[in-house]
Amino acid sequence: MNVLVIGEGGREHSIVMALKESPLITNLYAAPGNSGMEVATVAISATDGVKLVEFAKRNSIDFTVVGPEVPLLEGVVDLFQEAGLAIFGPTKAAALIEGSKAFAKELMEQYNIPTASYKTCTSSEEAKEYVLAQGVPIVVKADGLAAGKGVTVAMTKEDAFQAIDRMMEGDQFGDAGHRVVVEQYLEGEEFSLMAFVNGGRVYPMLPAQDHKRAYDNDEGPNTGGMGAYAPVPFLTEDVIQTAVSSIVQPTAKALVKEGRSFVGVLYAGCIQTVEGPKVIEFNARFGDPETQAILPLLENDLLQVMQDVVRGNDPQLQWKDGWCAGVVLASAGYPGSYEKGMILPRLESEEKTFTIFAGVSQREEQLVSSGGRVLLVGAIGSTLEKALASIYAVYDQAEIGADFFYRKDIGRKAITSSSSSEYK
């Protein structure tokens, strides 16, 4: 089979690595891909649906996988389906679960899916009035896509007002921030629960935990994710099953009822509260960097899984024993402004480690940085502690320098709170 992966980041590299293991694949392409992927890359933007369809037809692509959210929300799946081409991902209508936080909240409210109380605001005055009425801490979210950076957890009224002004008056996220969702602050441990979905059929993956803040001890601004691990030791089987039955399953069924039947990966960003798991956000695709920690633990042939899901068959997911973690190397200054074109540090691989490239390009014969999150070093271990020790051994031996940084505490809370997972 000829297979195409749409996208260029770490998530897509992880998907490519998993697909490379499939004996079903003859030729594998990534569009546009990146210079670290070691796969045939195609110089077509992930958002150029017309050219992607033309490439797929011209090269007899049998199956296409969409990685990032923007092409989904621009309707790339619809274009492929209209052309009679097999593709893995939700339609534009179904992807709105990620494209509009206001839509997602309204859906959850209508179908009694547990989430924080909220208000959707179309003016800064309205948003500030709601903050004053509710008090702090409180959460301010840009309604549209903001590359994982459109959320401010405001501990003071001033923080909330500044976030509102940045989004609604200062155009921080363009049109995505001209409408905001202001919602209740929830306390608890966050976790990511992804599932393969076709209509009302849901096949959950292992849970993972992402680390959104830029710096150690969960300090600094929100990012697209600085590291992740799977599975999650503080989650019991009962909690996971509750999250599936009260969140993922009813959301999939709600989308069917709304005429937005979902096919692909539905990502539920959850938080375990004293009242049980609740939704923080939904994504319409594999999470990044959670995918880099989950796919290496998948026993199944990923291509076969995706084909089964598209066809409406149970993929019979099987998972390896052990733990997987990943730690992101980011450009200095991320998630704010940063320099590009910096030569990557030399990383010597340890046993059971792997490297996933994200924001990189090639200059002469060297890989250089081209994005905020540059790469991820990952590892599988018999315990989470061993997996992380392997990763940090790679970073410890490298000369990182001032051009890059990484968090040194990924998974630390999980290791200190529990050494085993009741889920596995």
Order of alpha helices (4+ residues) and beta strands (2+ residues): beta-alpha-beta-beta-alpha-beta-alpha-alpha-beta-alpha-alpha-beta-alpha-beta-beta-alpha-beta-beta-beta-beta-beta-beta-beta-alpha-alpha-beta-beta-alpha-alpha-beta-beta-beta-beta-beta-alpha-beta-alpha
